[in-house]
Amino acid sequence: MEVTVAPGDPIRQQVCVRPGTVVSLVLRPRTDGKRWTALRSSAPVFVLPSGWQLGADGTARASLRSAGTRGGVADVTVLAKEPDLAGAGSVAFTLQVNVVPHTTAG
């Protein structure tokens, strides 16, 4: 599954995935002069970010792997800042990932 965020898109989105799903997050270059700087998960036990890359054109990419068997919710926040300023930056985009386990007959 791929989620692409472009300038002008809502700054908060939501996806539902099954356990073990890998989501490719693509963040297109920003138009306000800020650059994507980092990615964080509020609950790495449910959604673990990896493979953060920032391209020369300003496009950022990351992989988000959901928990293998458990269900839960994690907010994945992406930070952005001016390239010449120190510090971590501020939250520029949030992806709420709902991990929904398969139902079992019982």
Summary of the structure (lengths in Angstrom):
residues: 106
radius of gyration: 14.6
end to end distance: 29.8
largest distance: 57.8
contacts: 300
relative contact order: 0.30
helix: 0%
strand: 55%
